[in-house]
Each structure stands twice: as structure tokens, then as C-alpha cells.
Amino acid sequence: MSIDLLFKIAAIGILVAVLYQVLVRAGREDQAMMTTLAGLVIVLTMVIKEISTLFNTVRTLFNL
Amino acid sequence: MEIIKIIGIALIALIIIIMLKQYRPEYAIFISILTGVLILFLVMDKLTGIVNLIRSIQSKYSINTQFIALLIKITGIAFLSEFAVSICKDSGETAIASKVELGSKIIIISMSIPIISSLLEIILKILP
């Protein structure tokens, strides 16, 4: 739960962007789309985990 | 000291977002959401201190506990809905943002009905 999470997501984003270009140049558009979706899902799960912890703390704090 | 951390995180996230926006715009939204969550976590312990202070004042002077608990709940709802509304506006979805705002307003009004009704009763008692 700190700044390195931001860097992790930035690294995944750049990696997916590079992989996308490489795969498109290599003529495999479908695999390129797959890697983009895979990167998206990974980052989404990380972000959702953080958001759920935030919501739980806020719920217990304000006893919503 | 906290404020320096908050500003640092915000600037770093800004740079990452600008860098990522040209290649993968969807990651920019992820990073902006995550920065919001990080900054809220930084100030969360101060917020808990404030809420506990309000609760201790309420229990010490035995003000009507039902209303104070309701007020704290309403601030929690406003806190969360503001978080979502700003993210939706940031990514350009003002329609969704206004819907979330509308929903949170309706929930807050529906929760504050007991306060309003008791206020009216007090006023009616005062009137001759």
C-alpha cells in the first residue's frame, strides 16, 4: 500500500504497450490483443484490491 | 510532514500518467484511481482521530447520540461519493458523475429524515 504500487502499474503499462507494438509488427494482432487484455486484468485486480481495502476502512470508520 | 508525502505522490503519479497516456490511456485512469486511494490512506489515521474525538465528545456530554451517529454516517457517504464523482469527472464521464452525485444526495436526504422530523416537532412545541 505505497508508492511502489504506482510504479508496478506503470511498469505493466509500458510492458504491455511495448509488447503490443512488437506483436503487431510481427503480424500477430490477436496475440497482441490478448496481452493487452491480460495486462488490463492484472492491473484491474490490483486496483480493485486497493479500492476494497479503502472501502472497508471507510465503512468501519464511519460505521456505514 | 504528511503534506510533503501527499504532494510527492501526486506529482509522481502525474508524470506517470502523462507518460502512459499516449501509449495506453486506460492505465492512466488506473493510476489516478490508485493515487486517490493512496492519498486517502495517508490521511485516514487523522480522519479516524477526528471521528473518535467527535464520538468521545458525544458520549461525554451525552448529546442526542442518534443524530451524531447519523451525521458521521452522512459524512462517510459524502466522502465516498466525492471520491467516485471526481474520478468519473476526471475521465470525462460527467454523466455518470452526476448520477452518482444524485444518488448520494438522495441517500443522504433519506437518512436525514428523522433529524428533520424531530426538528419540526421541536419547532411546533416552541410555537404557541
N, CA and C atoms of all chains as a GROMACS GRO file, in nm:
protein
  576
    1MET      N    1   0.083  -0.118   0.000
    1MET     CA    2   0.000   0.000   0.000
    1MET      C    3   0.089   0.125   0.000
    2SER      N    4   0.175   0.135  -0.100
    2SER     CA    5   0.259   0.254  -0.100
    2SER      C    6   0.292   0.287  -0.244
    3ILE      N    7   0.394   0.370  -0.259
    3ILE     CA    8   0.420   0.430  -0.390
    3ILE      C    9   0.464   0.323  -0.488
    4ASP      N   10   0.521   0.211  -0.440
    4ASP     CA   11   0.575   0.117  -0.540
    4ASP      C   12   0.462   0.053  -0.620
    5LEU      N   13   0.341   0.058  -0.566
    5LEU     CA   14   0.227   0.004  -0.643
    5LEU      C   15   0.209   0.086  -0.770
    6LEU      N   16   0.227   0.220  -0.758
    6LEU     CA   17   0.214   0.304  -0.878
    6LEU      C   18   0.318   0.262  -0.981
    7PHE      N   19   0.442   0.240  -0.931
    7PHE     CA   20   0.547   0.206  -1.026
    7PHE      C   21   0.521   0.070  -1.089
    8LYS      N   22   0.463  -0.021  -1.011
    8LYS     CA   23   0.433  -0.153  -1.066
    8LYS      C   24   0.334  -0.139  -1.182
    9ILE      N   25   0.230  -0.059  -1.161
    9ILE     CA   26   0.128  -0.044  -1.265
    9ILE      C   27   0.187   0.027  -1.385
   10ALA      N   28   0.273   0.126  -1.361
   10ALA     CA   29   0.335   0.195  -1.475
   10ALA      C   30   0.421   0.097  -1.554
   11ALA      N   31   0.494   0.009  -1.481
   11ALA     CA   32   0.580  -0.087  -1.550
   11ALA      C   33   0.495  -0.181  -1.634
   12ILE      N   34   0.384  -0.230  -1.577
   12ILE     CA   35   0.297  -0.320  -1.655
   12ILE      C   36   0.244  -0.248  -1.776
   13GLY      N   37   0.206  -0.122  -1.759
   13GLY     CA   38   0.151  -0.048  -1.872
   13GLY      C   39   0.251  -0.034  -1.984
   14ILE      N   40   0.374   0.004  -1.947
   14ILE     CA   41   0.477   0.020  -2.051
   14ILE      C   42   0.506  -0.114  -2.115
   15LEU      N   43   0.515  -0.219  -2.034
   15LEU     CA   44   0.545  -0.352  -2.089
   15LEU      C   45   0.438  -0.391  -2.190
   16VAL      N   46   0.310  -0.371  -2.152
   16VAL     CA   47   0.203  -0.410  -2.244
   16VAL      C   48   0.210  -0.327  -2.370
   17ALA      N   49   0.242  -0.199  -2.357
   17ALA     CA   50   0.248  -0.115  -2.477
   17ALA      C   51   0.359  -0.166  -2.570
   18VAL      N   52   0.476  -0.196  -2.512
   18VAL     CA   53   0.587  -0.243  -2.596
   18VAL      C   54   0.550  -0.376  -2.659
   19LEU      N   55   0.496  -0.467  -2.578
   19LEU     CA   56   0.460  -0.600  -2.631
   19LEU      C   57   0.360  -0.586  -2.744
   20TYR      N   58   0.266  -0.492  -2.726
   20TYR     CA   59   0.164  -0.473  -2.828
   20TYR      C   60   0.230  -0.435  -2.961
   21GLN      N   61   0.322  -0.337  -2.951
   21GLN     CA   62   0.388  -0.293  -3.076
   21GLN      C   63   0.464  -0.407  -3.138
   22VAL      N   64   0.540  -0.481  -3.052
   22VAL     CA   65   0.624  -0.589  -3.108
   22VAL      C   66   0.536  -0.692  -3.177
   23LEU      N   67   0.427  -0.731  -3.109
   23LEU     CA   68   0.344  -0.837  -3.166
   23LEU      C   69   0.274  -0.788  -3.293
   24VAL      N   70   0.235  -0.659  -3.294
   24VAL     CA   71   0.167  -0.608  -3.414
   24VAL      C   72   0.267  -0.608  -3.530
   25ARG      N   73   0.392  -0.563  -3.500
   25ARG     CA   74   0.493  -0.564  -3.608
   25ARG      C   75   0.514  -0.707  -3.656
   26ALA      N   76   0.507  -0.805  -3.561
   26ALA     CA   77   0.534  -0.944  -3.601
   26ALA      C   78   0.414  -1.003  -3.672
   27GLY      N   79   0.307  -0.925  -3.686
   27GLY     CA   80   0.194  -0.975  -3.763
   27GLY      C   81   0.096  -1.055  -3.681
   28ARG      N   82   0.109  -1.060  -3.546
   28ARG     CA   83   0.014  -1.141  -3.467
   28ARG      C   84  -0.078  -1.046  -3.391
   29GLU      N   85  -0.176  -0.989  -3.458
   29GLU     CA   86  -0.263  -0.891  -3.392
   29GLU      C   87  -0.342  -0.957  -3.280
   30ASP      N   88  -0.387  -1.084  -3.300
   30ASP     CA   89  -0.473  -1.143  -3.197
   30ASP      C   90  -0.396  -1.161  -3.066
   31GLN      N   91  -0.268  -1.209  -3.078
   31GLN     CA   92  -0.192  -1.226  -2.954
   31GLN      C   93  -0.166  -1.090  -2.891
   32ALA      N   94  -0.149  -0.988  -2.974
   32ALA     CA   95  -0.128  -0.854  -2.917
   32ALA      C   96  -0.249  -0.815  -2.834
   33MET      N   97  -0.368  -0.840  -2.890
   33MET     CA   98  -0.490  -0.806  -2.815
   33MET      C   99  -0.494  -0.887  -2.686
   34MET      N  100  -0.452  -1.014  -2.692
   34MET     CA  101  -0.455  -1.096  -2.571
   34MET      C  102  -0.366  -1.038  -2.462
   35THR      N  103  -0.245  -0.997  -2.502
   35THR     CA  104  -0.154  -0.944  -2.398
   35THR      C  105  -0.211  -0.816  -2.340
   36THR      N  106  -0.272  -0.733  -2.426
   36THR     CA  107  -0.330  -0.609  -2.371
   36THR      C  108  -0.436  -0.644  -2.268
   37LEU      N  109  -0.525  -0.738  -2.304
   37LEU     CA  110  -0.631  -0.773  -2.209
   37LEU      C  111  -0.572  -0.834  -2.083
   38ALA      N  112  -0.469  -0.918  -2.097
   38ALA     CA  113  -0.410  -0.980  -1.978
   38ALA      C  114  -0.354  -0.871  -1.887
   39GLY      N  115  -0.280  -0.775  -1.946
   39GLY     CA  116  -0.225  -0.668  -1.862
   39GLY      C  117  -0.336  -0.590  -1.794
   40LEU      N  118  -0.443  -0.568  -1.869
   40LEU     CA  119  -0.555  -0.492  -1.812
   40LEU      C  120  -0.613  -0.565  -1.693
   41VAL      N  121  -0.631  -0.697  -1.706
   41VAL     CA  122  -0.694  -0.774  -1.598
   41VAL      C  123  -0.603  -0.773  -1.474
   42ILE      N  124  -0.472  -0.789  -1.496
   42ILE     CA  125  -0.380  -0.791  -1.382
   42ILE      C  126  -0.389  -0.660  -1.306
   43VAL      N  127  -0.382  -0.550  -1.382
   43VAL     CA  128  -0.382  -0.419  -1.315
   43VAL      C  129  -0.517  -0.396  -1.249
   44LEU      N  130  -0.623  -0.443  -1.315
   44LEU     CA  131  -0.757  -0.424  -1.257
   44LEU      C  132  -0.768  -0.494  -1.124
   45THR      N  133  -0.717  -0.619  -1.116
   45THR     CA  134  -0.728  -0.690  -0.987
   45THR      C  135  -0.648  -0.616  -0.879
   46MET      N  136  -0.530  -0.563  -0.914
   46MET     CA  137  -0.453  -0.492  -0.811
   46MET      C  138  -0.531  -0.371  -0.763
   47VAL      N  139  -0.587  -0.293  -0.860
   47VAL     CA  140  -0.657  -0.170  -0.821
   47VAL      C  141  -0.780  -0.203  -0.740
   48ILE      N  142  -0.851  -0.311  -0.780
   48ILE     CA  143  -0.975  -0.343  -0.707
   48ILE      C  144  -0.941  -0.387  -0.565
   49LYS      N  145  -0.827  -0.456  -0.549
   49LYS     CA  146  -0.790  -0.496  -0.413
   49LYS      C  147  -0.769  -0.370  -0.326
   50GLU      N  148  -0.700  -0.270  -0.382
   50GLU     CA  149  -0.675  -0.148  -0.303
   50GLU      C  150  -0.806  -0.076  -0.274
   51ILE      N  151  -0.894  -0.067  -0.374
   51ILE     CA  152  -1.020   0.005  -0.353
   51ILE      C  153  -1.103  -0.066  -0.248
   52SER      N  154  -1.099  -0.201  -0.247
   52SER     CA  155  -1.182  -0.272  -0.148
   52SER      C  156  -1.127  -0.247  -0.008
   53THR      N  157  -0.994  -0.240   0.006
   53THR     CA  158  -0.942  -0.210   0.141
   53THR      C  159  -0.985  -0.070   0.182
   54LEU      N  160  -0.981   0.025   0.087
   54LEU     CA  161  -1.024   0.161   0.122
   54LEU      C  162  -1.169   0.160   0.167
   55PHE      N  163  -1.254   0.093   0.090
   55PHE     CA  164  -1.397   0.094   0.125
   55PHE      C  165  -1.419   0.028   0.260
   56ASN      N  166  -1.343  -0.080   0.290
   56ASN     CA  167  -1.364  -0.146   0.419
   56ASN      C  168  -1.323  -0.054   0.533
   57THR      N  169  -1.208   0.014   0.517
   57THR     CA  170  -1.166   0.103   0.626
   57THR      C  171  -1.268   0.215   0.644
   58VAL      N  172  -1.315   0.272   0.532
   58VAL     CA  173  -1.411   0.382   0.546
   58VAL      C  174  -1.540   0.330   0.608
   59ARG      N  175  -1.579   0.208   0.569
   59ARG     CA  176  -1.706   0.157   0.625
   59ARG      C  177  -1.691   0.135   0.775
   60THR      N  178  -1.579   0.075   0.816
   60THR     CA  179  -1.566   0.053   0.961
   60THR      C  180  -1.549   0.186   1.033
   61LEU      N  181  -1.487   0.282   0.969
   61LEU     CA  182  -1.462   0.411   1.036
   61LEU      C  183  -1.593   0.484   1.058
   62PHE      N  184  -1.673   0.499   0.951
   62PHE     CA  185  -1.797   0.575   0.964
   62PHE      C  186  -1.915   0.486   1.000
   63ASN      N  187  -1.890   0.361   1.031
   63ASN     CA  188  -1.987   0.251   1.050
   63ASN      C  189  -2.109   0.269   0.961
   64LEU      N  190  -2.080   0.271   0.833
   64LEU     CA  191  -2.187   0.283   0.732
   64LEU      C  192  -2.270   0.157   0.727
   65MET      N  193   0.440   1.722   0.767
   65MET     CA  194   0.521   1.614   0.709
   65MET      C  195   0.432   1.532   0.613
   66GLU      N  196   0.306   1.511   0.653
   66GLU     CA  197   0.219   1.431   0.565
   66GLU      C  198   0.201   1.500   0.431
   67ILE      N  199   0.194   1.635   0.437
   67ILE     CA  200   0.158   1.708   0.316
   67ILE      C  201   0.266   1.688   0.210
   68ILE      N  202   0.393   1.675   0.253
   68ILE     CA  203   0.500   1.656   0.156
   68ILE      C  204   0.482   1.521   0.088
   69LYS      N  205   0.444   1.421   0.165
   69LYS     CA  206   0.423   1.289   0.104
   69LYS      C  207   0.310   1.296   0.003
   70ILE      N  208   0.202   1.365   0.041
   70ILE     CA  209   0.087   1.372  -0.048
   70ILE      C  210   0.126   1.440  -0.178
   71ILE      N  211   0.195   1.553  -0.168
   71ILE     CA  212   0.232   1.627  -0.289
   71ILE      C  213   0.327   1.543  -0.372
   72GLY      N  214   0.420   1.471  -0.306
   72GLY     CA  215   0.515   1.389  -0.381
   72GLY      C  216   0.443   1.282  -0.460
   73ILE      N  217   0.351   1.210  -0.392
   73ILE     CA  218   0.278   1.104  -0.463
   73ILE      C  219   0.201   1.162  -0.579
   74ALA      N  220   0.139   1.277  -0.557
   74ALA     CA  221   0.055   1.335  -0.664
   74ALA      C  222   0.141   1.371  -0.784
   75LEU      N  223   0.258   1.430  -0.760
   75LEU     CA  224   0.342   1.473  -0.874
   75LEU      C  225   0.396   1.352  -0.948
   76ILE      N  226   0.441   1.251  -0.872
   76ILE     CA  227   0.494   1.131  -0.940
   76ILE      C  228   0.385   1.068  -1.024
   77ALA      N  229   0.265   1.056  -0.966
   77ALA     CA  230   0.155   0.996  -1.043
   77ALA      C  231   0.125   1.079  -1.166
   78LEU      N  232   0.136   1.211  -1.153
   78LEU     CA  233   0.106   1.297  -1.268
   78LEU      C  234   0.203   1.267  -1.382
   79ILE      N  235   0.331   1.255  -1.346
   79ILE     CA  236   0.430   1.229  -1.451
   79ILE      C  237   0.404   1.094  -1.516
   80ILE      N  238   0.374   0.992  -1.432
   80ILE     CA  239   0.350   0.859  -1.488
   80ILE      C  240   0.228   0.863  -1.579
   81ILE      N  241   0.124   0.938  -1.536
   81ILE     CA  242   0.002   0.941  -1.617
   81ILE      C  243   0.030   1.005  -1.752
   82ILE      N  244   0.104   1.116  -1.749
   82ILE     CA  245   0.130   1.184  -1.878
   82ILE      C  246   0.210   1.092  -1.968
   83MET      N  247   0.304   1.019  -1.908
   83MET     CA  248   0.387   0.930  -1.990
   83MET      C  249   0.302   0.818  -2.048
   84LEU      N  250   0.208   0.764  -1.966
   84LEU     CA  251   0.134   0.647  -2.011
   84LEU      C  252   0.018   0.684  -2.102
   85LYS      N  253  -0.024   0.814  -2.096
   85LYS     CA  254  -0.148   0.848  -2.166
   85LYS      C  255  -0.133   0.827  -2.317
   86GLN      N  256  -0.014   0.851  -2.370
   86GLN     CA  257  -0.004   0.843  -2.516
   86GLN      C  258  -0.004   0.698  -2.562
   87TYR      N  259   0.049   0.604  -2.481
   87TYR     CA  260   0.051   0.465  -2.528
   87TYR      C  261  -0.075   0.391  -2.488
   88ARG      N  262  -0.105   0.391  -2.355
   88ARG     CA  263  -0.217   0.311  -2.304
   88ARG      C  264  -0.304   0.402  -2.218
   89PRO      N  265  -0.404   0.469  -2.273
   89PRO     CA  266  -0.480   0.565  -2.191
   89PRO      C  267  -0.553   0.499  -2.076
   90GLU      N  268  -0.590   0.368  -2.086
   90GLU     CA  269  -0.669   0.311  -1.976
   90GLU      C  270  -0.585   0.299  -1.849
   91TYR      N  271  -0.450   0.283  -1.864
   91TYR     CA  272  -0.369   0.272  -1.743
   91TYR      C  273  -0.363   0.406  -1.670
   92ALA      N  274  -0.382   0.516  -1.746
   92ALA     CA  275  -0.379   0.646  -1.678
   92ALA      C  276  -0.492   0.654  -1.576
   93ILE      N  277  -0.609   0.601  -1.611
   93ILE     CA  278  -0.722   0.606  -1.515
   93ILE      C  279  -0.691   0.518  -1.395
   94PHE      N  280  -0.630   0.401  -1.419
   94PHE     CA  281  -0.595   0.315  -1.305
   94PHE      C  282  -0.504   0.389  -1.210
   95ILE      N  283  -0.404   0.457  -1.267
   95ILE     CA  284  -0.307   0.523  -1.179
   95ILE      C  285  -0.374   0.638  -1.106
   96SER      N  286  -0.467   0.708  -1.171
   96SER     CA  287  -0.530   0.821  -1.099
   96SER      C  288  -0.618   0.767  -0.986
   97ILE      N  289  -0.687   0.655  -1.010
   97ILE     CA  290  -0.767   0.597  -0.901
   97ILE      C  291  -0.676   0.555  -0.787
   98LEU      N  292  -0.564   0.492  -0.823
   98LEU     CA  293  -0.477   0.439  -0.718
   98LEU      C  294  -0.413   0.554  -0.638
   99THR      N  295  -0.381   0.664  -0.708
   99THR     CA  296  -0.325   0.777  -0.632
   99THR      C  297  -0.427   0.831  -0.535
  100GLY      N  298  -0.553   0.839  -0.580
  100GLY     CA  299  -0.657   0.885  -0.487
  100GLY      C  300  -0.664   0.795  -0.366
  101VAL      N  301  -0.661   0.663  -0.390
  101VAL     CA  302  -0.670   0.570  -0.277
  101VAL      C  303  -0.549   0.588  -0.185
  102LEU      N  304  -0.430   0.602  -0.245
  102LEU     CA  305  -0.309   0.616  -0.161
  102LEU      C  306  -0.319   0.740  -0.074
  103ILE      N  307  -0.358   0.852  -0.135
  103ILE     CA  308  -0.361   0.977  -0.057
  103ILE      C  309  -0.466   0.966   0.052
  104LEU      N  310  -0.580   0.903   0.020
  104LEU     CA  311  -0.683   0.890   0.125
  104LEU      C  312  -0.631   0.804   0.238
  105PHE      N  313  -0.551   0.702   0.205
  105PHE     CA  314  -0.497   0.620   0.314
  105PHE      C  315  -0.401   0.699   0.400
  106LEU      N  316  -0.328   0.792   0.334
  106LEU     CA  317  -0.233   0.872   0.413
  106LEU      C  318  -0.307   0.953   0.518
  107VAL      N  319  -0.423   1.009   0.480
  107VAL     CA  320  -0.492   1.097   0.578
  107VAL      C  321  -0.591   1.018   0.661
  108MET      N  322  -0.598   0.883   0.641
  108MET     CA  323  -0.704   0.806   0.707
  108MET      C  324  -0.686   0.809   0.858
  109ASP      N  325  -0.559   0.801   0.907
  109ASP     CA  326  -0.546   0.793   1.053
  109ASP      C  327  -0.586   0.927   1.116
  110LYS      N  328  -0.561   1.038   1.045
  110LYS     CA  329  -0.608   1.166   1.104
  110LYS      C  330  -0.760   1.168   1.106
  111LEU      N  331  -0.820   1.114   1.003
  111LEU     CA  332  -0.966   1.113   0.996
  111LEU      C  333  -1.024   1.029   1.109
  112THR      N  334  -0.958   0.913   1.138
  112THR     CA  335  -1.007   0.831   1.248
  112THR      C  336  -0.996   0.908   1.379
  113GLY      N  337  -0.886   0.986   1.394
  113GLY     CA  338  -0.873   1.065   1.516
  113GLY      C  339  -0.989   1.162   1.531
  114ILE      N  340  -1.025   1.227   1.421
  114ILE     CA  341  -1.134   1.326   1.428
  114ILE      C  342  -1.264   1.257   1.465
  115VAL      N  343  -1.292   1.142   1.399
  115VAL     CA  344  -1.420   1.076   1.425
  115VAL      C  345  -1.424   1.027   1.568
  116ASN      N  346  -1.310   0.974   1.618
  116ASN     CA  347  -1.312   0.928   1.757
  116ASN      C  348  -1.330   1.045   1.852
  117LEU      N  349  -1.271   1.161   1.817
  117LEU     CA  350  -1.289   1.279   1.903
  117LEU      C  351  -1.437   1.314   1.909
  118ILE      N  352  -1.504   1.314   1.792
  118ILE     CA  353  -1.647   1.350   1.790
  118ILE      C  354  -1.724   1.251   1.876
  119ARG      N  355  -1.688   1.122   1.863
  119ARG     CA  356  -1.763   1.021   1.940
  119ARG      C  357  -1.739   1.042   2.089
  120SER      N  358  -1.613   1.074   2.128
  120SER     CA  359  -1.589   1.089   2.273
  120SER      C  360  -1.663   1.211   2.324
  121ILE      N  361  -1.664   1.321   2.247
  121ILE     CA  362  -1.740   1.440   2.291
  121ILE      C  363  -1.886   1.404   2.308
  122GLN      N  364  -1.938   1.327   2.209
  122GLN     CA  365  -2.081   1.295   2.213
  122GLN      C  366  -2.110   1.212   2.336
  123SER      N  367  -2.021   1.111   2.367
  123SER     CA  368  -2.056   1.025   2.482
  123SER      C  369  -2.035   1.103   2.612
  124LYS      N  370  -1.935   1.196   2.614
  124LYS     CA  371  -1.909   1.267   2.740
  124LYS      C  372  -2.027   1.358   2.773
  125TYR      N  373  -2.071   1.440   2.677
  125TYR     CA  374  -2.176   1.537   2.710
  125TYR      C  375  -2.313   1.481   2.679
  126SER      N  376  -2.321   1.352   2.646
  126SER     CA  377  -2.447   1.281   2.621
  126SER      C  378  -2.541   1.366   2.537
  127ILE      N  379  -2.485   1.423   2.428
  127ILE     CA  380  -2.575   1.487   2.331
  127ILE      C  381  -2.656   1.375   2.269
  128ASN      N  382  -2.764   1.407   2.202
  128ASN     CA  383  -2.851   1.305   2.146
  128ASN      C  384  -2.768   1.216   2.052
  129THR      N  385  -2.738   1.092   2.098
  129THR     CA  386  -2.640   1.011   2.023
  129THR      C  387  -2.690   0.976   1.884
  130GLN      N  388  -2.822   0.967   1.868
  130GLN     CA  389  -2.871   0.918   1.739
  130GLN      C  390  -2.831   1.014   1.628
  131PHE      N  391  -2.837   1.146   1.656
  131PHE     CA  392  -2.811   1.241   1.547
  131PHE      C  393  -2.663   1.243   1.513
  132ILE      N  394  -2.578   1.239   1.615
  132ILE     CA  395  -2.434   1.247   1.585
  132ILE      C  396  -2.393   1.126   1.502
  133ALA      N  397  -2.444   1.007   1.538
  133ALA     CA  398  -2.408   0.888   1.460
  133ALA      C  399  -2.454   0.906   1.317
  134LEU      N  400  -2.573   0.964   1.301
  134LEU     CA  401  -2.625   0.985   1.165
  134LEU      C  402  -2.537   1.083   1.091
  135LEU      N  403  -2.492   1.189   1.160
  135LEU     CA  404  -2.407   1.288   1.092
  135LEU      C  405  -2.279   1.223   1.046
  136ILE      N  406  -2.218   1.140   1.131
  136ILE     CA  407  -2.093   1.074   1.092
  136ILE      C  408  -2.118   0.985   0.971
  137LYS      N  409  -2.232   0.916   0.970
  137LYS     CA  410  -2.262   0.828   0.856
  137LYS      C  411  -2.277   0.910   0.730
  138ILE      N  412  -2.342   1.026   0.741
  138ILE     CA  413  -2.364   1.108   0.621
  138ILE      C  414  -2.231   1.159   0.569
  139THR      N  415  -2.141   1.197   0.660
  139THR     CA  416  -2.010   1.243   0.612
  139THR      C  417  -1.937   1.129   0.542
  140GLY      N  418  -1.953   1.006   0.593
  140GLY     CA  419  -1.890   0.893   0.525
  140GLY      C  420  -1.943   0.876   0.385
  141ILE      N  421  -2.074   0.887   0.370
  141ILE     CA  422  -2.133   0.873   0.235
  141ILE      C  423  -2.082   0.984   0.145
  142ALA      N  424  -2.079   1.106   0.198
  142ALA     CA  425  -2.032   1.218   0.114
  142ALA      C  426  -1.887   1.196   0.074
  143PHE      N  427  -1.809   1.146   0.169
  143PHE     CA  428  -1.666   1.122   0.144
  143PHE      C  429  -1.648   1.024   0.030
  144LEU      N  430  -1.721   0.912   0.033
  144LEU     CA  431  -1.704   0.810  -0.070
  144LEU      C  432  -1.758   0.860  -0.204
  145SER      N  433  -1.874   0.925  -0.200
  145SER     CA  434  -1.932   0.964  -0.330
  145SER      C  435  -1.847   1.072  -0.394
  146GLU      N  436  -1.786   1.158  -0.315
  146GLU     CA  437  -1.698   1.261  -0.375
  146GLU      C  438  -1.580   1.193  -0.442
  147PHE      N  439  -1.529   1.086  -0.377
  147PHE     CA  440  -1.417   1.010  -0.436
  147PHE      C  441  -1.456   0.957  -0.573
  148ALA      N  442  -1.574   0.897  -0.584
  148ALA     CA  443  -1.615   0.838  -0.712
  148ALA      C  444  -1.646   0.948  -0.814
  149VAL      N  445  -1.711   1.056  -0.768
  149VAL     CA  446  -1.752   1.160  -0.864
  149VAL      C  447  -1.630   1.224  -0.927
  150SER      N  448  -1.526   1.250  -0.845
  150SER     CA  449  -1.410   1.319  -0.903
  150SER      C  450  -1.340   1.228  -1.002
  151ILE      N  451  -1.338   1.095  -0.975
  151ILE     CA  452  -1.273   1.004  -1.071
  151ILE      C  453  -1.352   1.002  -1.201
  152CYS      N  454  -1.485   0.994  -1.192
  152CYS     CA  455  -1.566   0.990  -1.315
  152CYS      C  456  -1.547   1.120  -1.394
  153LYS      N  457  -1.547   1.233  -1.324
  153LYS     CA  458  -1.531   1.362  -1.396
  153LYS      C  459  -1.394   1.366  -1.461
  154ASP      N  460  -1.294   1.315  -1.389
  154ASP     CA  461  -1.158   1.322  -1.441
  154ASP      C  462  -1.146   1.245  -1.572
  155SER      N  463  -1.216   1.133  -1.581
  155SER     CA  464  -1.202   1.053  -1.703
  155SER      C  465  -1.304   1.097  -1.807
  156GLY      N  466  -1.374   1.210  -1.783
  156GLY     CA  467  -1.458   1.264  -1.889
  156GLY      C  468  -1.602   1.217  -1.884
  157GLU      N  469  -1.638   1.133  -1.786
  157GLU     CA  470  -1.776   1.080  -1.783
  157GLU      C  471  -1.859   1.164  -1.688
  158THR      N  472  -1.891   1.290  -1.729
  158THR     CA  473  -1.966   1.376  -1.637
  158THR      C  474  -2.108   1.324  -1.615
  159ALA      N  475  -2.163   1.250  -1.711
  159ALA     CA  476  -2.299   1.200  -1.690
  159ALA      C  477  -2.301   1.102  -1.574
  160ILE      N  478  -2.207   1.009  -1.574
  160ILE     CA  479  -2.203   0.910  -1.464
  160ILE      C  480  -2.177   0.982  -1.333
  161ALA      N  481  -2.088   1.084  -1.337
  161ALA     CA  482  -2.056   1.156  -1.214
  161ALA      C  483  -2.182   1.220  -1.157
  162SER      N  484  -2.263   1.282  -1.245
  162SER     CA  485  -2.383   1.349  -1.191
  162SER      C  486  -2.482   1.245  -1.139
  163LYS      N  487  -2.486   1.126  -1.200
  163LYS     CA  488  -2.579   1.023  -1.149
  163LYS      C  489  -2.534   0.980  -1.010
  164VAL      N  490  -2.404   0.959  -0.992
  164VAL     CA  491  -2.355   0.916  -0.860
  164VAL      C  492  -2.385   1.025  -0.758
  165GLU      N  493  -2.366   1.151  -0.800
  165GLU     CA  494  -2.393   1.261  -0.708
  165GLU      C  495  -2.541   1.262  -0.669
  166LEU      N  496  -2.626   1.245  -0.770
  166LEU     CA  497  -2.771   1.245  -0.743
  166LEU      C  498  -2.806   1.133  -0.646
  167GLY      N  499  -2.750   1.014  -0.672
  167GLY     CA  500  -2.780   0.901  -0.584
  167GLY      C  501  -2.735   0.928  -0.442
  168SER      N  502  -2.616   0.983  -0.427
  168SER     CA  503  -2.569   1.006  -0.290
  168SER      C  504  -2.652   1.113  -0.222
  169LYS      N  505  -2.696   1.215  -0.298
  169LYS     CA  506  -2.780   1.318  -0.235
  169LYS      C  507  -2.910   1.256  -0.186
  170ILE      N  508  -2.971   1.170  -0.271
  170ILE     CA  509  -3.099   1.110  -0.232
  170ILE      C  510  -3.079   1.024  -0.107
  171ILE      N  511  -2.968   0.948  -0.103
  171ILE     CA  512  -2.946   0.862   0.014
  171ILE      C  513  -2.930   0.948   0.138
  172ILE      N  514  -2.855   1.060   0.123
  172ILE     CA  515  -2.831   1.146   0.241
  172ILE      C  516  -2.962   1.206   0.289
  173ILE      N  517  -3.045   1.252   0.193
  173ILE     CA  518  -3.173   1.312   0.234
  173ILE      C  519  -3.259   1.207   0.304
  174SER      N  520  -3.260   1.085   0.246
  174SER     CA  521  -3.347   0.983   0.307
  174SER      C  522  -3.296   0.949   0.446
  175MET      N  523  -3.165   0.960   0.469
  175MET     CA  524  -3.115   0.927   0.604
  175MET      C  525  -3.142   1.038   0.702
  176SER      N  526  -3.154   1.161   0.650
  176SER     CA  527  -3.167   1.273   0.746
  176SER      C  528  -3.313   1.304   0.775
  177ILE      N  529  -3.404   1.217   0.729
  177ILE     CA  530  -3.548   1.244   0.756
  177ILE      C  531  -3.575   1.246   0.906
  178PRO      N  532  -3.527   1.151   0.988
  178PRO     CA  533  -3.556   1.159   1.132
  178PRO      C  534  -3.510   1.289   1.194
  179ILE      N  535  -3.395   1.341   1.148
  179ILE     CA  536  -3.347   1.468   1.206
  179ILE      C  537  -3.447   1.578   1.173
  180ILE      N  538  -3.488   1.582   1.048
  180ILE     CA  539  -3.580   1.690   1.006
  180ILE      C  540  -3.709   1.678   1.084
  181SER      N  541  -3.761   1.554   1.099
  181SER     CA  542  -3.891   1.540   1.167
  181SER      C  543  -3.878   1.583   1.312
  182SER      N  544  -3.769   1.545   1.378
  182SER     CA  545  -3.759   1.585   1.520
  182SER      C  546  -3.742   1.736   1.529
  183LEU      N  547  -3.671   1.795   1.432
  183LEU     CA  548  -3.657   1.942   1.433
  183LEU      C  549  -3.795   2.006   1.423
  184LEU      N  550  -3.876   1.956   1.333
  184LEU     CA  551  -4.011   2.015   1.317
  184LEU      C  552  -4.089   2.002   1.447
  185GLU      N  553  -4.077   1.884   1.512
  185GLU     CA  554  -4.153   1.868   1.637
  185GLU      C  555  -4.108   1.974   1.738
  186ILE      N  556  -3.976   1.995   1.747
  186ILE     CA  557  -3.927   2.093   1.844
  186ILE      C  558  -3.985   2.231   1.812
  187ILE      N  559  -3.984   2.264   1.682
  187ILE     CA  560  -4.034   2.397   1.644
  187ILE      C  561  -4.181   2.408   1.681
  188LEU      N  562  -4.258   2.302   1.652
  188LEU     CA  563  -4.403   2.309   1.682
  188LEU      C  564  -4.423   2.325   1.832
  189LYS      N  565  -4.336   2.258   1.912
  189LYS     CA  566  -4.353   2.273   2.057
  189LYS      C  567  -4.329   2.417   2.099
  190ILE      N  568  -4.229   2.480   2.036
  190ILE     CA  569  -4.196   2.616   2.078
  190ILE      C  570  -4.308   2.711   2.042
  191LEU      N  571  -4.365   2.690   1.921
  191LEU     CA  572  -4.469   2.786   1.878
  191LEU      C  573  -4.585   2.783   1.975
  192PRO      N  574  -4.649   2.895   2.001
  192PRO     CA  575  -4.762   2.897   2.097
  192PRO      C  576  -4.879   2.816   2.048
   0.00000   0.00000   0.00000
